[in-house]
Amino acid sequence: MSNQFKILRNQTFKDLFTGLVNLNEETVLQYAEDQIYFDRSQLSQSLPSGTVPEFPQLNYDNSKTVAENERINSPLFYDKISDQMNFVKAKQERFWASACHLHYFKYIKNRVYYNNKHLGEANFNKLIKSFPNSSIEDKNKIVDLIIGNFFVRRGSTRSMVRNPISRLWLAPELTFSCWKRSDVLKELKNDDPYYYTKILLDTNIYQNLIERPQEIGQRFELLNMLLYFFSLDPKRITKKWYTDFVKILKCTNVVNPVFLNRSFKDYLIVFEEIEGELSV
């Protein structure tokens, strides 16, 4: 049976997640298989928020970095599902769990990192198989690894940023052809509609800017102006520089919110002032 246009039933999702949280050995060991099998009774064809989109095939090339892979896969993913997506659907835990388990099981295994080390599918499977003989502390770490990669917690932007599949949708949703969605951003026009998406998909930039959405991630113009500003000088893409820059920006926001009544030039003035503080 094809799993295209299918989604995990609510009880199936709950049983799977509960089994992991309870450190159930049988549940955990399923993740060492090539695919978790779900029978017809465990799957549905609809969501409360609408239809299930057609998910594209994605490949993970182990010879490339995570960012290089995602700059290829994010546009492919977004192009295919964006017309059938919205934030209501994207906030549903079951939606992303279904995508991860039914369509991108192998992709996630190939991409997964553990203790800041890339595992790949073979080492991931080996780690899962070690579960029965592991300490309680290590068992919890293994379960956290599975949950972080195969699930998205309801309403958690941080979880969406860190999940290997939901992040492929979220990045372009916040940046795709941004100049068409705001007069302030007209100067950002680029031949590549995913130009700012690809800047955001630097793992550390993504986490720095989006994981606290009330500060930057939910400010569409501010976010894209930052990405534009970063793109103008290679030094601004270095972790130390943009981390320090964002810290000052957040402090500035408390006193004088950067996103209020700003023009393209106003944003640049504020950013250049912050950059000046960094060089003092």
C-alpha positions in Angstrom: 0.0 0.0 0.0 1.3 3.4 -1.0 1.7 5.8 1.9 1.4 8.9 -0.4 -1.4 11.2 1.0 -1.5 9.1 4.2 -1.1 10.3 7.8 -0.8 8.5 11.1 -4.0 8.2 13.0 -4.1 10.0 16.3 -4.0 6.8 18.4 -1.1 5.5 16.3 0.8 8.7 16.8 0.1 8.6 20.6 1.1 5.0 21.0 4.4 5.6 19.1 5.3 8.7 21.1 4.2 7.2 24.5 6.3 4.1 23.8 9.3 6.2 23.3 8.8 8.4 26.3 8.3 5.3 28.4 11.6 3.8 27.0 9.7 0.9 25.6 12.3 -1.4 24.0 10.1 -2.7 21.2 9.1 0.8 20.2 12.7 2.1 20.2 14.1 -0.9 18.2 11.8 -0.2 15.3 14.0 2.8 14.5 16.8 0.4 13.6 14.7 -1.1 10.8 14.7 0.1 7.2 11.1 1.4 7.7 8.5 1.2 10.4 5.5 -0.7 9.1 2.0 0.7 9.6 -1.0 -1.3 8.5 -4.1 0.2 6.9 -5.9 0.6 10.2 -3.2 2.8 11.6 -3.3 5.4 8.7 -5.8 8.0 7.6 -6.2 10.2 4.5 -7.2 13.5 6.2 -6.2 16.1 8.7 -8.4 18.4 10.7 -6.8 21.3 8.8 -7.2 19.8 5.3 -5.6 17.4 2.9 -2.2 15.8 3.1 0.1 17.2 0.5 2.1 15.1 -2.0 5.6 14.9 -0.5 8.5 14.9 -2.9 11.5 12.5 -2.9 14.5 14.0 -1.1 18.1 12.7 -1.1 20.7 13.3 1.5 24.3 13.3 0.0 26.8 12.4 2.7 29.6 14.0 0.7 28.0 17.4 1.3 27.4 19.4 4.5 24.0 19.7 6.2 23.6 23.2 4.8 24.6 22.2 1.3 22.0 19.4 1.3 19.3 21.7 2.7 20.0 24.4 0.1 19.1 21.8 -2.5 16.3 20.1 -0.7 14.4 23.0 0.9 13.4 24.5 -2.5 12.4 21.1 -3.8 10.3 20.5 -0.7 8.7 23.9 -0.6 7.9 24.0 -4.3 6.0 20.8 -4.0 4.0 21.3 -0.8 3.6 25.1 -0.3 0.3 25.4 -2.1 -1.3 23.0 0.3 0.4 24.2 3.5 -0.3 26.8 6.2 0.8 27.5 9.7 -2.3 25.7 11.2 -1.2 22.5 9.5 2.4 23.1 10.3 1.7 23.4 14.0 0.2 19.9 14.1 2.5 17.3 15.7 0.9 14.5 13.7 1.5 16.1 10.4 5.3 16.2 10.7 5.5 12.9 12.5 3.7 11.3 9.5 6.1 13.0 7.0 9.1 11.8 9.0 8.0 8.2 9.5 6.2 7.6 6.2 8.3 9.5 3.7 11.6 10.6 5.1 12.7 7.8 7.4 15.9 7.1 5.5 16.7 10.7 4.8 16.6 11.5 8.5 18.8 8.6 9.4 21.4 9.7 6.8 21.3 13.3 8.2 21.2 12.6 12.0 23.8 14.0 14.4 24.5 12.7 17.9 26.8 14.4 20.4 27.8 16.9 17.6 29.0 14.1 15.4 27.4 13.0 12.1 26.2 9.4 12.4 24.7 8.4 9.1 22.3 5.5 8.7 24.5 2.6 9.6 25.8 4.2 12.8 22.3 5.4 13.7 21.0 1.9 13.4 23.9 0.6 15.5 23.2 3.2 18.2 19.5 2.2 18.3 20.4 -1.5 18.6 22.6 -0.7 21.6 19.5 0.5 23.5 18.6 -2.7 25.4 22.1 -2.8 27.0 22.5 0.9 27.6 22.3 2.8 31.0 19.1 4.7 31.8 21.0 7.9 31.0 22.0 6.7 27.6 18.5 5.3 26.9 17.1 8.7 27.6 19.6 10.3 25.2 18.7 7.9 22.5 15.0 8.5 22.9 15.6 12.3 22.9 17.5 11.8 19.6 14.6 10.0 18.0 12.0 12.5 19.2 14.0 15.5 18.1 14.5 14.0 14.6 11.2 12.3 14.0 8.7 14.5 15.8 7.8 18.2 16.2 6.3 19.4 19.5 3.0 21.2 19.1 3.4 24.9 18.7 7.1 24.9 19.2 9.1 27.0 16.7 12.3 25.7 18.3 11.2 22.1 17.5 10.3 23.0 13.9 13.7 24.6 13.4 15.5 21.5 14.7 13.5 18.8 13.0 15.2 17.8 9.7 12.0 18.0 7.7 9.8 20.8 9.1 12.8 23.2 8.9 12.9 22.6 5.1 9.4 24.2 4.9 9.8 26.8 7.6 12.9 28.5 6.1 11.3 29.4 2.7 7.9 30.1 4.3 9.7 33.0 6.1 11.9 34.1 3.2 10.7 33.0 -0.3 10.5 35.9 -2.7 10.3 38.2 0.4 10.4 41.3 -1.8 7.0 40.5 -3.3 5.4 40.4 0.1 6.4 43.8 1.5 7.1 47.2 0.0 9.9 47.7 2.6 11.8 44.8 1.1 11.6 45.7 -2.6 15.3 46.6 -2.6 16.1 42.9 -1.7 14.9 41.6 -5.1 17.1 38.8 -6.4 16.9 36.5 -9.5 16.8 33.5 -7.1 13.5 33.4 -5.2 15.3 31.3 -2.5 18.3 33.5 -2.1 17.5 34.5 1.5 16.3 31.0 2.3 19.7 29.7 1.5 21.4 32.3 3.8 19.0 31.3 6.6 19.8 27.6 6.2 23.2 28.1 7.7 22.4 26.0 10.8 23.6 28.5 13.4 22.0 31.5 11.7 18.7 29.6 11.5 18.7 28.8 15.2 19.9 32.2 16.3 17.2 34.1 14.4 14.2 31.9 14.5 14.1 29.9 17.8 12.9 32.9 19.7 10.2 33.9 17.2 8.7 36.8 19.2 12.0 38.7 18.9 12.9 38.2 15.2 11.4 35.1 13.6 7.8 36.5 13.6 9.0 39.9 12.3 9.0 39.2 8.6 10.6 42.4 7.4 13.2 42.5 10.2 14.2 38.9 9.5 14.7 39.4 5.8 16.5 42.7 6.3 18.9 41.0 8.6 19.6 38.3 6.0 20.2 40.9 3.4 22.5 42.9 5.7 24.5 39.7 6.5 24.8 38.8 2.8 26.6 42.1 2.0 29.8 41.2 3.8 31.3 37.7 4.3 32.5 38.5 7.8 28.8 38.9 8.9 28.1 35.2 8.2 30.7 34.1 10.7 29.2 32.7 13.9 31.0 35.0 16.4 30.1 38.2 14.4 26.4 37.5 13.9 25.9 36.1 17.4 27.3 39.3 18.9 25.3 41.4 16.5 22.0 39.6 17.3 22.7 40.1 21.1 22.9 43.8 20.7 19.9 43.9 18.3 17.8 42.1 20.9 18.8 44.7 23.6 18.0 47.5 21.1 14.6 46.0 20.5 13.7 46.3 24.1 14.2 50.1 24.2 13.4 51.0 20.6 11.8 48.2 18.6 13.6 48.0 15.3 10.6 46.6 13.5 8.3 49.5 14.1 7.7 52.0 11.3 10.9 51.3 9.5 11.9 51.9 5.9 14.6 50.0 4.0 17.1 52.8 4.8 16.0 53.0 8.5 16.8 49.3 9.0 20.2 49.8 7.4 21.0 52.8 9.7 20.1 50.8 12.8 22.2 47.8 11.6 25.2 49.9 10.8 25.0 51.6 14.2 25.0 48.1 15.9 28.0 47.1 13.7 29.8 50.2 14.8 29.3 49.1 18.4 30.9 45.8 17.6 34.1 47.4 16.3 34.6 49.6 19.3 
